[in-house]
Amino acid sequence: MTEQSTIRDFLAVLSSKAPVPGGGGASALAGALGNALGQMVANLTIGKKKYAEVEEEIKGLLETMEGLQAEFIRLADRDAEVFAPLAQCYSMPSGTEEEKAKKARVMEARLLDASYVPLDIMKRAVEMLDILEVLAQKGSRLAVSDVGVGVQFIRTALLGAVMNVYINTKAMKNREKAEEINQEAEALVAEGTKRADSIYGVVLACLK
């Protein structure tokens, strides 16, 4: 299968009535796209005499981005994997008190799993911002606009994933754990959006 048809297939399923992929998978894909743009900028920088002084640093960033790319793809798949068992909870029997208790226990565990996946997407997004910040300053000037585009994809991954955190924590019975996850997500949003906007501003200043 070609890369183009793979993208078309993903979009076809995403736009259908199928329960997965959804917003979580799309957020991870946005992260993967932002990551790929970062890798492109790194590859355009490496090997150029003008950037010889930063070549080793950029090579290190490229290696890190390759690992993060694999993580974004894994998390897109994982998001679909955790949704199916969560959806199945709603059809569990609840006629007796014992059945109700079991259903509540299982649902709580699966809501927790479903909350951690988008939270991990957010963490990887913030890691990518560290790299894009360096690329905005030291990467090829011919590709600085691509750093800016990458930043916006990563910002989307961050803000898309947080909604998938909240929709799951909202249904959790363990409010202490839910608030703990929410607070971590809120901190990532605050840090990530501030930094993304700052890097984007640096890119715009370079372009104008």
C-alpha positions as CSV (number, residue, x, y, z in Angstrom):
1,M,0.0,0.0,0.0
2,T,1.3,3.4,-0.9
3,E,1.7,6.2,1.7
4,Q,-0.9,8.3,-0.1
5,S,-3.5,5.5,0.0
6,T,-2.7,4.9,3.7
7,I,-3.5,8.5,4.4
8,R,-6.7,8.3,2.4
9,D,-7.7,5.1,4.2
10,F,-7.1,6.8,7.6
11,L,-9.2,9.8,6.6
12,A,-12.0,7.6,5.2
13,V,-12.3,5.7,8.5
14,L,-11.9,8.9,10.6
15,S,-14.8,10.5,8.7
16,S,-17.0,7.5,9.0
17,K,-19.3,6.3,11.7
18,A,-16.6,3.9,13.0
19,P,-15.9,4.6,16.7
20,V,-12.1,4.7,16.1
21,P,-10.0,6.5,15.1
22,G,-11.4,9.7,16.7
23,G,-10.1,12.9,18.2
24,G,-7.4,11.1,20.2
25,G,-5.9,9.4,17.1
26,A,-6.2,12.6,15.1
27,S,-4.3,14.4,17.8
28,A,-1.5,11.9,17.8
29,L,-1.4,12.2,14.0
30,A,-1.0,15.9,14.3
31,G,1.9,15.3,16.6
32,A,3.4,12.9,14.1
33,L,3.1,15.5,11.3
34,G,4.7,18.2,13.5
35,N,7.5,15.8,14.3
36,A,8.0,14.9,10.6
37,L,8.4,18.6,9.8
38,G,11.0,18.9,12.5
39,Q,12.9,16.0,11.1
40,M,12.8,17.5,7.6
41,V,14.3,20.8,9.0
42,A,17.0,18.8,10.7
43,N,17.8,16.8,7.6
44,L,18.0,20.0,5.6
45,T,20.4,21.4,8.2
46,I,22.8,18.4,8.5
47,G,25.6,18.4,6.0
48,K,25.6,22.1,5.2
49,K,28.8,23.9,5.8
50,K,26.9,26.9,7.1
51,Y,25.6,24.9,10.0
52,A,28.7,22.8,10.7
53,E,29.0,24.1,14.2
54,V,25.6,22.8,15.2
55,E,25.6,19.6,13.1
56,E,26.2,17.2,16.0
57,E,23.5,18.9,18.1
58,I,21.0,18.7,15.2
59,K,21.9,15.0,14.6
60,G,21.1,14.3,18.3
61,L,17.8,16.1,17.9
62,L,17.0,14.1,14.8
63,E,17.6,10.8,16.6
64,T,15.3,11.9,19.5
65,M,12.6,12.9,17.0
66,E,12.8,9.5,15.3
67,G,12.0,8.0,18.7
68,L,9.2,10.5,19.3
69,Q,7.7,9.8,15.9
70,A,7.4,6.1,16.8
71,E,5.7,7.1,20.1
72,F,3.1,9.3,18.3
73,I,2.3,6.4,16.0
74,R,2.1,4.0,18.9
75,L,-0.2,6.3,20.8
76,A,-2.5,6.7,17.9
77,D,-2.9,2.9,17.8
78,R,-3.1,2.7,21.6
79,D,-5.9,5.3,21.7
80,A,-8.0,3.0,19.5
81,E,-7.1,0.0,21.6
82,V,-8.2,1.5,24.9
83,F,-11.5,2.8,23.5
84,A,-13.0,-0.5,22.5
85,P,-12.9,-2.1,26.0
86,L,-14.2,1.1,27.5
87,A,-17.2,1.1,25.1
88,Q,-17.9,-2.5,25.9
89,C,-18.4,-1.5,29.6
90,Y,-21.7,0.0,28.8
91,S,-23.2,-3.3,27.7
92,M,-22.0,-5.2,30.8
93,P,-24.8,-6.7,32.9
94,S,-25.9,-4.6,35.9
95,G,-29.0,-6.4,37.1
96,T,-27.6,-7.3,40.5
97,E,-25.6,-5.4,43.1
98,E,-22.6,-7.6,42.4
99,E,-22.9,-7.0,38.7
100,K,-23.2,-3.2,39.2
101,A,-20.1,-3.3,41.5
102,K,-18.1,-5.2,38.9
103,K,-19.2,-2.9,36.1
104,A,-18.2,0.1,38.1
105,R,-14.7,-1.4,38.9
106,V,-14.1,-2.3,35.3
107,M,-15.3,1.0,33.9
108,E,-13.1,2.9,36.4
109,A,-10.0,1.0,35.3
110,R,-10.8,1.5,31.6
111,L,-11.5,5.2,32.0
112,L,-8.1,5.5,33.7
113,D,-6.4,3.8,30.8
114,A,-8.3,6.0,28.3
115,S,-7.1,9.1,30.2
116,Y,-3.5,8.2,30.3
117,V,-3.1,7.8,26.5
118,P,-4.0,11.4,25.5
119,L,-2.0,12.6,28.6
120,D,1.0,10.8,27.0
121,I,0.3,12.4,23.7
122,M,0.5,15.8,25.5
123,K,3.8,14.9,27.2
124,R,5.4,13.9,23.8
125,A,4.0,17.2,22.3
126,V,5.8,19.2,24.9
127,E,9.0,17.2,24.3
128,M,8.7,18.1,20.6
129,L,8.5,21.8,21.5
130,D,11.9,21.6,23.1
131,I,13.3,20.4,19.8
132,L,11.4,22.8,17.6
133,E,12.6,25.7,19.8
134,V,16.2,24.8,19.0
135,L,15.4,24.3,15.3
136,A,13.8,27.7,15.1
137,Q,17.1,29.2,16.3
138,K,19.7,26.9,14.7
139,G,18.0,25.0,11.9
140,S,18.3,25.9,8.2
141,R,16.9,29.4,7.6
142,L,15.5,28.1,4.3
143,A,13.1,25.9,6.2
144,V,12.3,28.1,9.2
145,S,8.7,28.4,8.0
146,D,8.4,24.6,8.3
147,V,9.4,24.9,12.0
148,G,6.4,27.3,12.4
149,V,4.0,24.9,10.7
150,G,5.4,22.0,12.9
151,V,4.8,24.1,16.0
152,Q,1.1,24.6,15.1
153,F,0.6,20.9,14.5
154,I,2.2,20.1,17.9
155,R,0.0,22.8,19.5
156,T,-3.0,21.1,17.9
157,A,-1.9,17.7,19.2
158,L,-1.6,19.2,22.7
159,L,-5.0,21.0,22.7
160,G,-6.8,18.1,21.0
161,A,-5.4,15.5,23.4
162,V,-6.4,17.4,26.5
163,M,-10.1,17.2,25.5
164,N,-9.8,13.5,25.4
165,V,-8.3,13.5,28.9
166,Y,-11.2,15.6,30.3
167,I,-14.0,13.5,28.6
168,N,-12.6,10.4,30.4
169,T,-11.7,11.9,33.8
170,K,-15.1,13.6,34.0
171,A,-16.8,10.1,34.1
172,M,-14.4,8.7,36.8
173,K,-15.8,8.0,40.3
174,N,-12.4,8.5,41.9
175,R,-12.4,12.3,41.9
176,E,-9.1,12.6,43.6
177,K,-7.3,10.6,40.8
178,A,-9.3,12.5,38.2
179,E,-8.3,15.9,39.5
180,E,-4.7,14.7,39.8
181,I,-4.7,13.8,36.0
182,N,-6.6,17.0,35.2
183,Q,-4.0,19.2,37.0
184,E,-1.2,17.5,35.1
185,A,-3.0,18.0,31.8
186,E,-3.7,21.7,32.7
187,A,0.0,22.3,33.5
188,L,1.0,20.7,30.2
189,V,-1.4,23.0,28.3
190,A,-0.2,26.1,30.1
191,E,3.4,25.3,29.5
192,G,2.9,24.0,26.0
193,T,0.7,26.7,24.5
194,K,3.0,29.4,26.0
195,R,6.1,27.9,24.5
196,A,4.4,27.1,21.2
197,D,3.2,30.7,20.8
198,S,6.7,32.0,21.7
199,I,8.4,29.7,19.1
200,Y,5.8,30.6,16.5
201,G,6.5,34.3,17.2
202,V,10.2,33.8,16.7
203,V,9.5,32.1,13.3
204,L,7.2,34.9,12.2
205,A,9.9,37.5,13.1
206,C,12.4,35.6,10.9
207,L,10.0,35.5,8.0
208,K,8.9,39.1,8.0
